[in-house]
């Protein structure tokens, strides 16, 4: 199964990018990162719509869509692993992971999710969310492989 992370914003050198790289390189699933960005100063609603357009244009055709959103489902690591494992076992070849911008995601994009996921109810910096997501993906892979990284 291939993974494509589509995220709003550009990761700059620093600890957040290093932590993301640490977990991303441990994944057996290939992970491509696509960064999109609207640099023009736009009103919030217009910027959300524009970011949704940029993300939608980069979504791989036929990929399952796991979209991070604070209003999404709050799954345990094991539940997330079971969902990813089910997709894998059903022959899904590709999962697109989406992290929106600072002002959230446009509803048009949220409605396209196969899974709308919250990683807790706290608000996190967007660059740190990439690291948290990469760690969870590695944890899910470990759970599915019965590796002792994850402990219940």
C-alpha positions as CSV (number, residue, x, y, z in Angstrom):
1,X,0.0,0.0,0.0
2,X,1.3,3.4,-1.0
3,X,0.8,6.6,1.1
4,X,0.7,10.1,-0.1
5,X,0.7,13.0,2.4
6,X,-0.8,16.2,1.0
7,X,-0.2,19.0,3.5
8,X,-0.7,22.8,3.4
9,X,2.5,24.7,4.0
10,X,6.2,24.1,3.4
11,X,8.3,22.3,6.0
12,X,11.5,24.2,6.9
13,X,14.6,22.6,8.3
14,X,14.3,22.0,12.0
15,X,13.2,19.6,14.7
16,X,9.7,19.1,13.4
17,X,10.9,18.1,9.9
18,X,13.6,15.9,11.4
19,X,11.1,14.0,13.6
20,X,8.8,13.5,10.6
21,X,11.7,12.1,8.6
22,X,12.7,9.8,11.5
23,X,9.3,8.0,11.4
24,X,8.7,8.3,7.7
25,X,12.0,6.4,6.9
26,X,10.9,3.6,9.3
27,X,7.7,2.9,7.3
28,X,7.6,-0.1,5.0
29,X,4.8,1.6,3.0
30,X,6.2,4.1,0.5
31,X,5.3,7.6,1.6
32,X,5.3,10.6,-0.8
33,X,4.9,14.1,0.6
34,X,3.2,16.8,-1.5
35,X,3.2,20.3,-0.1
36,X,0.7,22.9,-1.3
37,X,0.6,26.6,-0.4
38,X,-1.5,29.6,-1.2
39,X,0.8,32.6,-0.6
40,X,-1.6,35.4,-1.4
41,X,-3.3,37.1,1.6
42,X,-6.9,36.1,1.2
43,X,-9.9,36.2,3.5
44,X,-10.2,33.0,5.6
45,X,-13.1,31.5,3.6
46,X,-11.5,32.2,0.3
47,X,-8.1,30.8,1.5
48,X,-9.8,27.6,2.8
49,X,-11.5,27.1,-0.6
50,X,-8.3,27.8,-2.5
51,X,-6.3,25.3,-0.3
52,X,-9.1,22.7,-0.9
53,X,-8.7,23.2,-4.6
54,X,-4.9,22.8,-4.3
55,X,-5.3,19.7,-2.3
56,X,-8.0,18.2,-4.5
57,X,-5.8,18.7,-7.6
58,X,-3.1,16.6,-6.0
59,X,-5.2,13.8,-4.6
60,X,-4.3,10.5,-6.3
61,X,-7.1,9.0,-8.4
62,X,-8.8,6.1,-6.7
63,X,-7.0,6.6,-3.4
64,X,-8.7,6.2,0.0
65,X,-8.8,9.6,1.7
66,X,-7.8,9.9,5.3
67,X,-8.3,13.5,6.2
68,X,-7.2,15.0,9.5
69,X,-9.7,17.3,11.1
70,X,-10.4,18.4,14.7
71,X,-14.0,17.3,14.3
72,X,-13.1,13.9,13.0
73,X,-13.3,10.5,14.7
74,X,-11.0,10.0,17.7
75,X,-9.6,6.5,17.1
76,X,-7.1,4.5,19.2
77,X,-3.9,3.5,17.5
78,X,-5.2,-0.1,17.3
79,X,-8.5,1.1,15.7
80,X,-6.6,3.1,13.2
81,X,-4.3,0.1,12.5
82,X,-7.4,-2.0,11.9
83,X,-8.9,0.5,9.5
84,X,-5.6,0.7,7.5
85,X,-5.2,-3.1,7.6
86,X,-8.7,-3.6,6.3
87,X,-8.1,-1.2,3.4
88,X,-4.8,-3.0,2.7
89,X,-6.5,-6.4,2.9
90,X,-9.3,-5.2,0.6
91,X,-6.6,-4.5,-2.0
92,X,-6.5,-0.7,-1.7
93,X,-3.3,0.3,-3.4
94,X,-3.2,3.9,-2.2
95,X,-4.1,6.0,0.8
96,X,-4.0,9.8,0.6
97,X,-3.5,11.6,3.9
98,X,-4.5,15.2,4.2
99,X,-3.4,17.9,6.6
100,X,-5.1,21.3,6.0
101,X,-4.0,24.8,6.7
102,X,-4.1,26.8,9.9
103,X,-7.7,27.8,9.4
104,X,-8.9,24.3,8.8
105,X,-10.4,22.5,5.8
106,X,-13.2,23.6,3.5
107,X,-16.3,21.4,3.9
108,X,-16.1,20.4,0.2
109,X,-12.9,18.5,1.0
110,X,-14.1,17.1,4.4
111,X,-17.1,15.6,2.6
112,X,-14.7,13.6,0.4
113,X,-13.1,11.7,3.3
114,X,-13.2,8.0,3.6
115,X,-12.1,8.6,7.2
116,X,-12.2,12.0,8.9
117,X,-9.7,11.6,11.8
118,X,-8.8,13.6,14.8
119,X,-5.6,13.0,16.7
120,X,-7.1,14.1,19.9
121,X,-9.0,17.3,20.7
122,X,-6.0,19.5,21.3
123,X,-4.8,22.0,18.8
124,X,-1.3,21.2,17.4
125,X,1.1,23.1,15.1
126,X,0.6,21.9,11.5
127,X,4.3,21.0,11.1
128,X,4.1,18.9,14.3
129,X,1.0,17.2,13.0
130,X,3.1,15.7,10.2
131,X,5.3,14.1,12.8
132,X,2.4,12.9,14.9
133,X,0.8,11.3,11.8
134,X,4.1,9.7,10.7
135,X,4.5,8.2,14.2
136,X,1.0,6.9,14.2
137,X,1.5,5.3,10.7
138,X,4.6,3.6,12.0
139,X,2.7,2.5,15.1
140,X,-0.1,1.1,12.9
141,X,2.4,-0.8,10.8
142,X,4.0,-2.2,13.9
143,X,0.6,-3.3,15.2
144,X,-0.3,-5.0,12.0
145,X,3.1,-6.7,11.9
146,X,2.7,-7.8,15.6
147,X,5.9,-5.9,16.4
148,X,6.5,-5.0,20.1
149,X,6.8,-1.2,19.3
150,X,3.1,-0.8,20.3
151,X,2.1,-2.0,23.8
152,X,-1.5,-2.2,24.9
